[in-house]
Amino acid sequence: MNPRLGLLQPYPFERLRGWLAGVTPNAALRGINLSIGEPKHPTPAFIMEALHRGAAGLSNYPTTAGVPALRDAIAAWLRRRHGLRALDAAQQVLPVLGSREALFAFAQTVVDASRPCATVLMPNPFYQIYEGAALLAGADTYCVNARSAQGYALDWNGVPEAVWARTQLVYVCSPDNPTGRVATQDEWRMLFELSDRHGFVVAADECYSEIYFDETRPPLGALAAAQACGRDDYRRLLSFGSLSKRSNVPGLRSGYVTGDAALVQAFLLYRTYHGSAMSPAVATASIAAWQDEAHVRDNRAAYAAKFAALQPRLAPVLECAMPDAAFYLWARTPIDDAHFAKRLLAEQSVTVLPGSFLGRDAHGHNPGAGYVRIALVAPFDECAEAVDRICSLARML
């Protein structure tokens, strides 16, 4: 067995199941689960129809590079969405089976574990795939804490020069899971300058990029930030995106990787052996989804309505700022976050994720401790009922 498997910590939801085992929910109330970031809005019918049409291609093996029509559709969307001047669909875009598997596999492509103290940097709290990817690639991990007093900005300036010198890969999540914060142009510029100095690669996880609340202010993307810095080649930078949240198709497992052409081609080589070609049916449905924006605007409007109504309702009771983007409320708890989640299930039949389960003890504390992540993914009425019950418990504490 790979000895590094023993370094992996339980996944947050596995840990949550163990923590809540034996808890009897309040039988007088229907159960509402807001712990998992799984979109619950309906999948658009035209995507389902395209999936059915694409099934005719199941008699052929798909290619790892993907069909040109899909790469062209993704590239065209990226140019429209981020105002990119130059993006070669054939050399700089690669379809993947959702951003999760690609974010994991990419570390296996770029980490050189033969170098002393190979290190991967990641935000804290974070999406646990980053940690697992780094550890199984043979690297050490270094957590960059989110600072609550600075609106959950990451403490990049606190990373010692010696750590930067051994860093090979930096994961950035923007919009961030769990805080919903969007990285600024100045933060990207600093990372690009550090990448030039030390030679590390930046992996930008942008799977929440299309869930935001002001149609006039879409979140800044990593490639657009690079272009603004005169880095039209996107050197040492890859962006990872997905249809799961954008188009309400988490089961489709469809996303993309784009950026530095040399990195894309190296990743393609890895994936050729990894066995991760996209089904023709999924590719056909994905082309339809990337080419349509109306359903994405409708999706955003549904989230915007929920957040406009429910964040002001919760904030006076549990401190939670309106996020820049994504579909989470990151709420401060009056007691230990894990115990708050346990009481919430027992007394109000609502499930949320303790923030400490998403973080690690680093630099003196776990920045996820004292928070819960509330995923407003269910229909409006269900989310509203859950928020009212959360408020009821919080008022008693």
N, C-alpha and C positions, 0 to 999 in steps of 0.2 A: 504494500500500500504506500501511496505517496505520503511521507511523514508530515508534509505541510498541511494535509487535511486536518490534522489535529490542532492547527492554529486558528481554524475558522470558528467564530462564535455563532451561537444559535441565531437564525434569522429572526428579525424583530417580531414577526407574526407567530413564529414557533414559540418564541419566548413569551409572547402575550397569551397564547393558548395555555402554556404551563402555568403562568401567573394567575390566570382566571379559572383554572381547573378547580372544580368544587364550589365555585360561586353560583348561587341560585338566583337568577334574575327575578325581578319583581313580576310575578305572574299576572298581575292586574294590568300590566302595560305591554303593548307589543314591542318586540325587540327591534332596535334600530342600530345598525352597524355603520359607524362612520370612521372606522379604523383603517380601512384599506383604500388606497387611491385608485380605485377601479371605476372608470366612467360608467354611469348608469343611465345616461341619456340614450334615447333610441338610436340605433344604427340607421343611417339614411337608406331609404329603399333603393336608390339608384346604385349604391355600392353593393348591396346584396344582389341586385340584378346583374351587375358586371361580374361578380364572383361566379354566378351561375353560368354566364356566357363563357368565362374563361376556363370552365371545367373541360371544355373540348380539348384543351392542351395537355391534359393529364396523361395522355399516351406517350408523351415525350419527356426525356430527362431535361430538366432546366439547367441553364448555365449559371455558374457562380457569379459571373459579372452581370447577369441580368439582361433582359431584352433591351435593345436600344430605345424603344419607345418609352419604357419605364424610366430609364436614366434621363432621357430628354424631358419627360414630364417633371421629374424631381428638379432638374437643373432650371427649367423654366420657372417653376414655383419659387425656387431659391432666389433667382434674379428678381422676380417681381416683389417678393416679400422683403428682401434685404437690400434691394437696390444695387445688386452686384454688377459691376461692369464686365468682369471676365470670369467665366466658369465653364470649363470644358466638360461636357457630360460624359464623354468617353474616358477621360483621364482623371477626372476629379470627383466623380460621383459613383457611389456603389450602393446598390440596394442591400438591405440587411433584414434579418428576421426579428424586427423590433429593436429598439435601442439597447435593451438590457443585455442581450447576448453579445451584441457588438461591443458595448462598453467593457464587458468582461474579456472578450477575446482579444481586444486591441492591446491590452497589457501583455498578453502572451506574445504579441508580435514585436513590441518595441522594447521591453525590458531586457537588459543584458545582465543576467544574474552573476556572470563571471567577474563583473567589476566590483571592487570592494564596496560594501555597504550600499548597494543599489537601493534607491529610495523612491517611493511614490508618495506625493502629497495629495491630500484630500480635505474637503471641508469637514467641519465637525460642529453640529450633527450632520449626518450624511446618509446617502443611499448605500446600503451595505454591499452592493455589488462591487463598488470601488475597492473596498478593503479585501474582499475575497479574491478579486482579480490580481491585486498587488501581491498578496501572500502566495498564491498559487503560481505566480510568475517568478517567485524566488526573491522578491524585494522586501525591504523593510517599509513600514508605513509611518507617515508623519502627519498628524492632525493639525489643521489650521482652524482655530476656534472662531466661531461667530461671536461677535461682541454685541450683547443686547443693548448696551448704552449707545452704540453707534448704528442702531437700526439693523442689527445682525450682519453688518459688514464683516468680512473675514479679515483676520489679523495678519495680512501678508507681511506687513512691516516687522512683525515679531518673529519671523522665521530667521534663524541664524544664518550667516553667510556660509558656514560650514555645511549646513543642511542643503542649501541651494546648490552647493558645489557637487554634491553627490546625487542630486535629484535627476531622475530620468523621465518622469511622467508626472504631470499635474492634472488632476481631475477638477473641473469647475462645473457646478450645476447652476445654470441661470436661464430662466427663473428657478429659484432655489427650492429644493425639497429638504426641509419642511417649511421654511420661513416665508417663501414667496418673494424674496428679494431679487432684484435684477442687478447684475454687475454693471458698473458705470464704464464709460469710455476711458477715464483715467485709470481705473483698475486694470482694464485690459491692456492699456499701454504699458503699465508697469510690468505686467506678466510677460508681454512680448519682449520688453527690454531685458528682463531677467532670462528669458529663453535664449535670446541672442548671446548673452554673456556666458550662460552655463550649458547651453545645448540641449535642454530638456524639451519634451513634447507636451503640448497642451491638448487635452481631450475635453471639449465643451459639450456637456450634456444639456441639450435644449429641448427635451421632450415636452416641456410645459410651455413652449414659446408662444403657442396660439391661444392660451387661456389668459386673457387679460380683460380689463374693465373699462378702458377708454379707447374707442376705435381710432382716435387721433394720435395715440401714443403706444404703438406696438413695442414690445421689449426689444432692446438692442441685442442683436445677434453677434456672435464672436467673429464671423467672417466680415460683417459690416464694420465692426470695430477695427479689424485688421486692415481693411481697405482704407478706412479713415486715417490710419497710420502710415499709409503708403505701402502696405504689404499685400499687394494684389496677388502675389504668389501663395499667400497664406502659409508661409514656411513654418514648419514644425507645429502646425495647428490642424486639428480635425474637429468638425462639428458633427454631432450625432442627433438625429431627429426621428420622429415617429408619427404615425397616423393614430396611435391608440387614443390619445387625449384629444387631438385636433378633430378627428372624425368619428369618435366613439366606436372604435373597432379594436378593442384590446385583444380580442381573440384572433384577429387577422394576422398578428405578428408581422408587421410591415413597417420598415423605417429606412433610413439612409445614413450613410457616412459621406462627408464631403470636406474638401480642403486641399491641403498640400498634395500635389499629384504623386510625389515620390512615396509618401506615406500611404496613399490610397492604393497604389500598385503593390506595395509590400503587404498591405492588409489583404488585398485580393489573392496574393500568393498563399498566404496563411490559410485563407478561407477555402481555397481550392482543395486543400488537404483536410480541412475541418469538416467539410460536408455540409455547407450551409446555403445551398442554392434555394431561391424562392420558387414556390409552386407557380405554374402558369396561371392558375385560377386566382391566386393572391395577387400576382403581378397585374392582371387585368383589372381587378377591383381597385388596386392601388393607383393605377393610371387614372381611373375615373375620379378617385378621391382627390388626387393632387391637382387635377384640372378644374375642380369646382371650389369656389370660395363662399358661395351663398350659404351652404350648410354650416360652414365654419363660423360665419357671422351669427347665424341663428344660435349655434351652440354657445358662443360667447355671451350672447344676450341673455340666455337662460342662466348662466353662471353669474353674470353681472346683477341680475335681479335678485338672486339668492344672497349675494354678498352685500348688496345695497340695503337689503332688509334685515339681514341677520347679524352682520358684524356690529352695527350700532346697538342691537338688542343684547348681544353677549358682552361687549366691551365694558359696560359699567359694572359688570359682576365679575367677569374674568378678563383681566387685561389682555387685549389682543389687538394689534394694529391691523389696519386694512393692508393686505399684501399688495405688492406691485403687480403680481400675476400668480398663476397656478390656482389650484382649487382647495387650498388648505387654510384654516385658521390656526395660528400658532399661539395658543392661549396659556397664560401663566396661571398656575394652580395655587390655591391657598394652603395646600398641604403637599406632602410628597406626591409626585405625579403618578407613580405606580399605584399608590394607595387610593388616590383620587379616582383612577380608572376602575379600580376594584369596587369602590363604593358606588360609582356611577352605574356599573352594571347591576349590582345587587339591589340598589334602591330605585333606579330609574330605567333599567333595561336598555341602556345606551352603551355602546362600545366605542371607545376612542383609543388611540395609541399613546402610551406614555412617551414623552420626549426623551427620557433617559435611555430608552431602548434603541433610539436612533443615534446616540452619541457614545463617546468614549471618554474616560477620565484622561485628560491631557492638560498639561501646564497648570495643574492644581485643581481642576474641576471638570465636570461633565457639563458642557453648555446646553445640553438638552434637558438636564434635570430641572424640575420645577415647571415643566410645560407639558401640555398634551397637544397632539396633532389631531385636528378635527377635519375630516375630508367631507366637504359639502358636495358630494357626488350624487346623492339620492334625489328624487323629485322634491320640489320646493316644500310641499306640505310636510313631508317626512323630515326634511332637514329642519324646518321651523319647529316642529314638535320636539325634535331632539334637542335643539338649542334651548327651548323653554324648559325642558327637563334638566339640562345641564345647569341652567341658571337657578333652578329650584334647589338643587344640591348645593351649589356654591353659596347661596344665601344662608344656608344652615351652618356653614363651616366658619 
